Amino acid sequence: MADAMIRMICPNLRCKAILSVPQTARGKSVMCKQCGMKIKIPAGAPAAGGGKKAS
């Protein structure tokens, strides 16, 4: 699934646009096309099982 996209909401409270960026953007900054805000894309992949269960 190399072509999967990262979807996130622009953190600008007046914009809130939905951004779709490629996986290759992880750890980089992108610009929102609607408001121009610079957004840092998280570097790590999201946890795929919700993490470990606490005992």
C-alpha positions as CSV (number, residue, x, y, z in Angstrom):
1,M,0.0,0.0,0.0
2,A,2.7,2.4,-1.0
3,D,0.3,4.9,-2.5
4,A,-1.8,5.4,0.7
5,M,-2.5,9.0,1.6
6,I,-2.4,10.6,5.0
7,R,-5.6,12.6,5.7
8,M,-5.7,15.3,8.3
9,I,-7.5,18.5,9.1
10,C,-5.8,21.9,8.8
11,P,-5.2,23.1,12.4
12,N,-6.1,26.7,11.5
13,L,-9.5,27.2,13.3
14,R,-10.8,29.4,10.5
15,C,-9.9,27.0,7.8
16,K,-10.3,23.3,8.9
17,A,-9.7,22.0,5.4
18,I,-9.2,18.3,4.9
19,L,-5.6,17.7,3.6
20,S,-4.5,14.6,1.7
21,V,-0.8,14.2,1.5
22,P,1.3,11.2,0.4
23,Q,3.1,8.9,2.9
24,T,6.4,10.3,1.6
25,A,5.5,13.6,3.3
26,R,6.0,12.1,6.8
27,G,8.3,14.2,8.9
28,K,8.1,17.2,6.5
29,S,6.2,20.4,6.4
30,V,3.4,21.1,3.9
31,M,1.3,24.1,3.2
32,C,-2.5,24.2,3.3
33,K,-3.8,25.1,-0.2
34,Q,-6.8,27.0,1.3
35,C,-5.3,29.2,4.0
36,G,-1.5,28.9,3.4
37,M,-0.7,27.7,6.9
38,K,2.5,25.6,7.2
39,I,1.8,22.2,8.8
40,K,4.3,19.6,10.1
41,I,3.3,16.1,9.1
42,P,4.0,13.6,12.0
43,A,7.0,11.3,11.2
44,G,5.8,8.1,12.8
45,A,3.2,5.7,11.4
46,P,0.0,5.5,13.5
47,A,-0.4,2.4,15.7
48,A,-2.2,-0.3,13.8
49,G,-3.9,-2.1,16.7
50,G,-4.5,0.6,19.2
51,G,-1.3,-0.3,21.1
52,K,-0.7,-3.0,23.7
53,K,-3.2,-3.9,26.4
54,A,-2.4,-3.0,29.9
55,S,-2.3,-5.9,32.3
